[in-house]
């Protein structure tokens, strides 16, 4: 059976997933019913009614029924997920702890829990609890042995070259992005595209297939189309399906696939420090300076080792030794002088990698 790519499937999510080929999708993003257990209507101070979640799909007889439903869809999702694929599931305090237990019980390996901190949360109108200002995402590999995708470089670039943390400050879905029908929200829990943008950028590659078994109004599909990923949605509500199809159909995919990929040094050819000497970018006897304040120095040997304080070793070993540190990235620690400037030796490695990119046979 071929995958129904870029399609919204009608029907029960468990039955639909069980009909898909095993190990066929790269990511499952799930925004399941939260089982909110709300009691009565909620009104703002001005007596206007809060447009909350009161749909039939969020109602369960008891916790046992919800747990049974959760384990059923998680097992179906795990079957259809590739061995190196990942699962993302989002929830609130109403359900995420029960979902987390089930996630581990069916065999997933938890990688992170992500806290989505809402910059514009709905106030607690009754004044009986703290304002509920966050939701939790659980990110899992299919197993402890999975070689899952994590685009570290892309996440760092997205965050102004600072390592991305597990607390994400993002607004609720509002304004033109919020789909409405007859003056009401088309879907009560539509997720912001910014949230899915970060998820897909973090853990998929262009062309990967993302399955969303609770597709709703299609945020996952919309972002997948924008980022050059493929999607499969499952949604039983005809109004939601129609809204999602119209939304996704209006999106033009990016034509140039190169701008969808962030280069990662981990995937580039390994360059030994000796290659810098072989190409004449540094010469034996030259002095390198360590740290941003150039508090340490070492001399370059002809074999690519450094000499400092009577010790000889690699750029990493000597960098750690002079600092009294357990480890050191010598490429970023050591600097060479060019005129009045001091530059990290990593720029020399980048020059060599650029040559490899222009002439691929050099990397063989």
C-alpha positions in Angstrom: 0.0 0.0 0.0 1.3 3.4 -0.9 1.1 6.3 1.6 -1.7 8.8 1.1 0.6 11.7 1.1 -0.7 15.3 1.6 -4.1 13.9 2.3 -6.7 14.3 5.0 -8.2 11.0 5.9 -11.7 10.7 7.3 -12.5 8.4 10.2 -11.3 6.9 13.4 -7.6 7.6 14.0 -6.8 4.2 15.3 -8.4 2.3 12.4 -6.8 4.6 9.9 -3.4 4.3 11.4 -3.7 0.5 11.5 -4.5 0.5 7.8 -1.2 2.4 6.9 2.0 0.5 6.2 4.1 -0.3 9.3 7.3 1.8 9.8 6.2 4.3 7.1 6.2 7.8 8.6 9.0 9.9 10.0 7.1 11.8 12.7 3.8 11.6 14.5 2.6 14.9 16.0 -0.5 14.3 18.2 -2.8 16.8 19.8 -5.3 14.4 21.3 -8.4 15.3 23.3 -7.5 16.7 26.7 -10.4 15.2 28.6 -10.8 18.7 30.2 -13.5 17.6 32.8 -15.0 21.1 32.8 -17.9 21.8 35.1 -20.5 24.2 33.7 -20.1 27.3 31.6 -17.4 29.9 32.2 -18.0 33.7 31.9 -15.8 36.7 31.7 -16.2 39.6 34.2 -18.3 41.4 31.6 -20.6 38.4 31.6 -19.6 37.3 28.1 -19.3 33.5 27.7 -15.9 32.0 27.3 -15.7 30.0 24.0 -14.1 26.9 25.6 -14.1 23.2 24.7 -17.4 21.5 25.1 -17.3 19.2 22.0 -18.3 15.6 22.1 -14.9 14.4 21.0 -13.4 15.7 24.3 -15.8 13.7 26.5 -14.9 10.4 28.2 -16.9 8.4 30.7 -14.0 8.2 33.2 -10.2 8.1 33.4 -10.2 4.4 32.5 -11.9 5.1 29.2 -9.5 7.9 28.5 -6.5 5.7 29.3 -7.8 2.9 27.1 -8.2 5.3 24.2 -4.8 6.8 24.8 -3.0 3.4 24.7 -4.9 2.4 21.6 -3.8 5.4 19.5 -0.3 5.4 20.9 0.2 1.7 19.9 -1.2 2.4 16.4 1.1 5.4 16.1 4.2 3.4 17.2 3.5 0.7 14.6 3.3 3.2 11.7 6.4 5.1 12.9 9.8 4.4 11.4 12.4 2.9 13.8 14.3 6.2 13.8 11.1 8.3 13.8 9.8 10.5 16.7 6.5 11.1 18.4 5.4 14.5 19.7 2.3 14.7 21.9 0.9 17.9 23.5 -1.4 18.2 26.5 -2.4 20.2 29.5 -2.4 19.3 33.2 -5.7 17.5 32.7 -4.2 14.7 30.6 -0.4 15.0 30.0 0.6 13.0 33.1 -1.7 10.1 32.1 -0.5 10.3 28.5 3.2 10.4 29.7 2.7 7.1 31.6 1.1 5.5 28.5 3.9 6.7 26.2 6.4 4.9 28.2 4.2 1.8 28.8 3.9 1.2 25.0 7.6 1.4 24.5 8.6 5.0 23.5 11.8 6.5 24.8 11.3 10.0 26.2 13.9 12.6 24.9 12.5 15.9 26.3 9.5 17.5 27.8 8.9 20.9 26.3 7.0 23.6 28.1 5.1 25.9 25.8 4.8 29.1 27.8 1.9 31.1 26.4 2.7 34.8 26.2 -1.0 35.7 26.1 -2.8 33.0 28.2 -6.5 33.2 29.0 -6.9 34.6 32.6 -8.4 32.6 35.4 -11.7 34.4 35.5 -13.0 32.8 38.7 -9.8 33.7 40.6 -9.7 30.2 42.2 -6.4 29.0 40.8 -3.2 30.2 39.2 -3.6 31.3 35.6 -2.9 28.2 33.4 -0.2 29.7 31.2 1.5 26.7 29.7 1.1 23.3 28.0 3.5 20.4 27.8 4.9 18.6 24.8 6.5 15.2 25.2 9.1 14.3 22.6 10.0 10.7 22.2 12.1 8.4 20.1 10.5 5.1 19.1 13.1 3.3 21.2 16.2 3.9 23.2 18.2 2.7 20.2 16.6 5.0 17.6 18.9 7.3 15.6 16.4 10.1 15.6 16.6 13.4 13.8 17.5 16.5 15.8 18.5 19.6 13.8 20.6 21.2 16.5 22.2 23.8 14.2 18.7 24.9 12.9 17.4 25.3 16.4 20.4 27.3 17.4 20.1 29.5 14.3 16.4 30.0 14.9 17.3 31.2 18.4 19.9 33.9 17.4 22.8 31.4 17.8 21.9 30.5 21.4 21.3 26.9 22.2 17.5 26.2 22.1 16.0 25.5 25.6 13.1 23.4 26.5 10.9 26.3 27.5 9.3 28.0 24.5 7.6 31.4 24.8 5.0 31.6 22.0 1.6 33.2 21.8 -1.7 31.5 21.4 -3.3 31.3 18.0 -5.0 34.6 17.5 -5.7 37.3 14.8 -5.9 36.3 11.1 -4.4 32.9 11.8 -7.4 31.8 14.0 -10.0 30.2 11.7 -13.6 31.2 12.4 -17.0 30.1 11.2 -20.0 32.2 11.8 -18.2 34.4 14.2 -17.0 31.5 16.4 -13.7 29.7 16.4 -13.8 26.8 13.9 -11.8 24.7 16.4 -11.6 25.5 20.1 -7.9 24.4 20.5 -6.3 25.4 17.2 -2.5 25.5 17.8 -0.3 28.3 16.6 1.7 27.7 13.5 4.8 29.0 15.4 4.6 26.0 17.7 4.5 23.4 14.8 7.2 25.4 12.9 9.6 24.8 15.7 8.6 21.1 16.1 9.0 20.3 12.4 12.2 22.3 12.1 13.7 20.5 15.1 13.0 16.9 14.3 12.3 16.4 10.5 14.1 16.9 7.2 12.6 18.2 3.9 10.6 15.4 2.3 9.9 13.6 5.6 6.4 12.4 6.3 4.5 13.8 9.3 1.4 12.1 10.5 -1.1 13.9 12.6 -3.9 11.6 13.9 -5.9 14.5 15.4 -5.6 16.9 12.5 -8.3 19.4 13.4 -8.0 22.5 11.2 -4.7 21.4 9.8 -1.9 23.4 11.5 0.5 20.5 11.1 -0.3 20.2 7.4 0.0 23.9 6.8 3.4 24.1 8.4 4.6 20.9 6.7 3.7 22.4 3.3 5.5 25.6 4.1 8.7 23.7 5.2 8.8 21.2 2.3 7.6 18.2 4.4 4.8 15.8 3.5 1.8 15.2 5.7 -1.0 12.7 6.4 -3.9 14.0 8.5 -6.7 12.0 10.1 -9.8 13.9 11.1 -13.4 12.6 11.5 -15.1 16.0 11.7 -16.2 17.2 8.3 -16.2 20.9 9.2 -12.6 20.6 10.5 -11.5 18.7 7.4 -13.0 21.3 5.0 -11.3 24.1 6.9 -8.0 22.3 6.9 -8.2 21.5 3.2 -8.9 25.1 2.3 -6.2 26.5 4.5 -3.5 24.1 3.2 -4.6 24.6 -0.4 -3.9 28.3 -0.2 -0.2 27.7 0.8 2.5 27.9 -1.9 5.4 25.5 -1.1 8.9 26.9 -1.2 10.5 26.2 -4.6 14.2 26.3 -3.5 14.8 23.3 -1.2 18.2 24.5 -0.3 16.9 27.2 2.0 15.0 24.6 4.0 18.2 23.0 5.2 20.6 24.3 7.9 24.1 22.9 7.4 25.4 21.0 10.4 29.1 20.6 11.1 28.4 17.1 12.5 27.4 16.0 9.0 30.4 17.6 7.3 33.7 15.9 6.5 36.0 15.6 9.5 38.9 18.0 9.2 42.0 17.2 11.3 44.1 20.2 12.5 47.0 18.9 10.5 45.1 19.7 7.3 45.4 23.4 8.2 49.2 23.0 8.1 49.3 20.9 5.0 47.5 23.7 3.1 49.7 26.4 4.5 46.9 28.2 6.3 49.2 28.1 9.4 52.9 27.4 9.6 55.0 25.4 12.1 56.3 27.7 14.8 53.3 30.0 14.7 51.8 31.0 18.0 48.2 30.4 18.9 46.3 32.3 21.6 43.7 30.8 23.8 40.4 32.1 25.0 38.6 35.4 24.3 41.2 37.4 26.3 44.1 35.4 24.8 45.3 34.5 28.3 47.2 31.4 27.1 49.5 30.7 24.2 50.9 27.6 22.5 53.2 26.9 19.6 52.2 24.9 16.5 54.4 21.9 15.7 54.9 20.5 12.2 52.8 17.4 13.0 49.8 19.4 14.0 50.3 19.1 17.7 50.6 22.1 20.1 53.3 22.8 22.7 52.6 24.7 25.8 54.1 24.7 29.3 56.4 21.8 28.2 53.4 19.7 27.2 52.6 18.4 23.8 49.2 17.3 22.4 46.3 18.0 20.2 44.5 21.4 20.0 41.9 19.9 22.3 44.2 18.3 24.9 46.4 21.4 25.2 43.4 23.7 25.4 42.0 21.7 28.3 45.5 21.4 30.0 46.3 25.2 30.1 42.8 25.9 31.5 42.8 23.1 34.0 39.6 22.0 32.4 38.3 18.4 31.8 37.7 19.1 28.1 38.1 21.8 25.4 37.0 22.4 21.9 40.3 23.5 20.5 38.8 24.8 17.2 36.9 27.6 19.0 39.4 28.1 21.9 42.6 28.8 20.0 43.0 31.9 17.9 45.6 33.0 15.3 46.7 36.5 14.5 46.1 38.2 11.2 47.2 41.8 11.2 45.5 43.4 14.2 42.8 40.7 14.4 42.7 37.5 16.4 40.5 34.8 14.7 39.4 31.4 15.9 41.2 28.6 14.0 37.7 27.2 13.2 37.6 29.8 10.3 40.5 27.9 8.7 38.6 24.6 9.0 35.6 26.3 7.3 37.8 27.4 4.4 38.8 23.8 3.9 35.2 22.6 4.1 34.3 25.3 1.5 36.9 23.8 -0.8 35.3 20.4 -0.3 31.9 21.7 -1.2 33.2 23.3 -4.4 35.2 20.1 -5.3 33.5 17.1 -3.7 36.2 14.6 -4.8 38.5 16.3 -2.3 36.4 14.9 0.5 36.7 11.3 -0.7 
